[in-house]
Amino acid sequence: MATAPITATNLANYIGTVMSKDVQMFVESNLVLGGLVDRSYEQDARQGGNVIQVPKFAEISANAVNTAADMTLYDTLQNKALINLDQAYDIGVAIDDINQMQTNPKYWSRVRDACSYGLIKQIDSATAGYINGFSQAVGTEGSALTEDVMLAAYEYLNTANAPVTDRCWIFDPESVTDLMKLDMFVKADYVGDVPWKTGFTGRKILGSPVYLTTNLEAINTNYHGATYMHKEALALVVQIPPKFEVWRWELRHSDAISGIVLYGIEEMRDTFGCWIKTRS
């Protein structure tokens, strides 16, 4: 005679798995770089071609007047920059009719947004990869940011005559933590209202906005490449923006989605960017 309630083991065939009506999506990175660099050359890519040639206008200098000789006329070699439109990436997913019917929640309904994010992240990551190519660098890998580091970066761009407008700071989360310990970033004497009240959004350092991203490139394995730069330091040309097609794969009884993007990135003004070495 049974002396206890029936066990879960004996009822295993009656206990089913209940699927949530929602899914936990992967964690998306904060993608900011693509919108902070120079995009003005994209209009030149609409007519086709695989390279954009950008002529560079060399500075014209004045000479001391010598009335005993003809004046010296300007005759300096005019250089160029080339933006190669050679970065092509695609992405795609197919799911058959049976799985479309039996998956609940519906996997297919989430695919397009995830593919779009994948292509945009590729552009953002590629842009971040140019940061440690800047000739100017400040800070020490493995060490927290200091006010002296920030001022050194600021001085580099000032010396390069980079316009004050369209400059920005781009940091990883660990570097933002460092910033929260610096008076020039948090004290009302420097920045007005303090981030303890207003949060991170809208912060500025030395007049330039600060952006947080989790998508900076890891340099030398562990250290993110942060930057202080003017947007003309880098040019991004997206010749084919993320473009998607949904199609029927009849021989596999499947629906499919595929996307493509074509772009090029080039360093245009090296002195307009400064690589900031981080502690993590």
N, C-alpha and C positions, 0 to 999 in steps of 0.2 A: 504493500500500500504506500502511495506517495505521501511524503511528509513535508514537502515544500512545493512552491509554485514551479511550473514547468520552466526550464532554463532557456536563455537566449540561444544556446547552442542547438537545442532541439527545435527551436522555432526559426532557425536560420533561413529556411526556404520561404518563410512568410515575411521576412524583414527585407524590404527592398532598399535600393539606393535612391534617394530623392535628389534630383538635379535642381540646382538653383535656376531661377528664371533669368538671372543675370550672370555675367562672367567677370572675372577679375582680369582686366587688361594689363599688359606689360606696362612698366613705368616709363613714361616718355621723358626724354631729356628736354631741358630748356634750350630751344634753338634760337639763337639771337644773331649769330655772325653774318648770315646772309643778308640781313637787313641793315647792317652797319657799315658795309663797305660800298665802294663806288659802283653803281649799277648804270651809269649814264651811257655806257657804250653798247648797251643791249639794243638800242634803236638801229645801230649799224649792222647788227647780225640778222636783221629781218630780211635783208636782200639776198641772203645765202652766203656761201663761202665758208672756209674752215679756219681762216686767220683774220683777225682785225689788226691792221697796222695803224698805230697811233703815232703820228709825227711829234717830235719833241722840239719845242722852241727854245733855243739856247739864249741865255741872257746877253743883252747888248750893253756893253760898258762904255762909259764916256772917257775921252782922252784929253789931255792938256792941249790947249791951243798952241800951235807953232805957226806963226804967220810967215815964216821963211820956207815953209814946205807945205805940200798938199796934205790935207787931213787924212788920217787913216780910216779907211772905210771898213765896216764890219764884214768879215768873211769867215764865219765859224761853221764847222761841220754841224749840220742839223741831224741829230740822231732819231731813233724811233724805238717804240716798244711794240712787241708782238703779243697779242692775246690769242693763244691757240685754242680753238674750240674742239677739243679732242677728248673730252671726258664724257663718255657715254655709259649709262648704267640702266639696267632694266630690273624688273621685279614682277613676279606673277604667282598666282595660286589657281589651282583647279580643284573642284570638288564634285564628285559624282552624285547622281540623282538619289541613290539610296542613302548616302550619308547626309545629303541635304534634308531628306525627309526625316531621318532618324535622330539627327543631332538636335538637342533641345537643352539650352537655348540655341538658336540658329547661328552656327559658325559663319556661314556665308555672309550674313548681314553685317559682319564686322570687318570683312576682308578689305574692302575698298579704302576705308580710312587708314587701316594699318599699312597698306601698300603706299599710299600717298605720303604718310609720315616717313616711311623707309627711304623714299627718294629724296625728300627734303632733308632728312638727317644726313644723307650722303653728301649733299652740297655743303651743309653746315660743317661737317667733319673735315671735308677737303679744305675749306677756307681756314679752319683752325690750324691745319697743318702748315700754314705759311708763317705763323707767328714767330716760331723760333728761327726763322730765316732772316729776321731783321738784324741789321748790323749792330744796332744799339741794343744793349741788354743791361738790366739792373737787377739787383737782388742776388741771393744765393740759394741754390737748390737745397732744400731741407731746412731752411730757416724762415721764420715768420716775417711777414712784411713789416716794415718800419716806415716812419714818416720820412726819413732820409731817402729810402728807396723810392717812395712816391715822388718826392721833390726832384730826385735825379731824373726820373722819367719825364717829369714836367719840363725840366730844363732842356732835355734832348729835343723835344718838339719845339720849344721856344727858339732854340738856337737854329733849328732848321727852317724857321719862318713859317711853320705850319699854322694856318688860320686857327684862331681860337674856337670858332664855330665848327661844328661837325667833328669834334674830338670826342672820344669816349674811353672809359675804362671797362675792361671785360675780365671778370674773375671767376674762379672756381669756388665752390662752397667753403672750402677750408680757408681760402684767402679772405673771403667775406668775414669769416670768424675773426681773422687777424685784424681786419679793418675796424671791427666793433670795439677793439681795445685801443684804438688810436684817437687822441683828442681831436685831431683835424677832421675826423669823420663823424664823431658823435657829440662833441660839445657844442652847445648852442652858440658859444662865442664865435665858432667857425661856420656853422651850417644852419643856424636858425633853430627850428624845431628839431628835437633829437629823435633818432630812430627808435628809442625805447617807447616813444609815444606814437609815432607815425608808421613804424615798420620800415622795411628795406626800400620799398617802392619810392622812386623819386630822389634817391640820394645823389648828391653831386660831390665831387672832389675837385677843388680848384676850378670850379665852373663847368666841369664836364660830367655828364651822367655816368652812373655806375651800373653795369649789367652783370647779372649772375647767370651762369650757364653750367650745366653738368656735362657739356659736350666738348670741352677743351681737350686737345691732344695730350696724352701722357708722354713726356719727354724723358729720355734716360730711364725708362720703365715706370718711375713713380711720380714724377713731378709735372704738374700741369703747366702748360705755357699760357700764362695770362698776358695781357697787353694793355698799353695805353697808346692809342693811335688816332690819327685823323683818317676819315673815310677814304681819302685819295691814296692812302698807302697801298691798298689792294683794290683791284678791279675784278668784279664778278660779272660774267656775261652768260646768262642762261638762254641759249639759242632755241632749245625745245623745252619749254616748261613741262613739269610732270604731266604726262599725257596718257590716258588710259583707254583701253578697249575691253568691252565685255563680249565674249564670243562663245559659241556653242561648239563643243568638241564631241561631235556625234559618235565617232567610233569608240569613245570612252564613256558615253552617256553622262557627260559632265558639262558643267558651266565653268568658264575660266575668265580670269581677269588678268591683263598684262599691262604694264606701264613702262615708260621710257623717259629719260631725261638726258639732255645734251648741254654741256656747259664748258666754260673755260675760266681759269683764274690766273691772274698775273700780278706780281708785285710791280707797282707803278712808281711809287716814291718811297724808296727804302728809308730815308731819314724821317718820314712822317709816321713811322711805327717804332715802338720800343717793346722788346720782349721782357716781360717781368717774370723772373724765376720765382717759383713758389716752394713752400715747405712740403706740399703733398700733391 
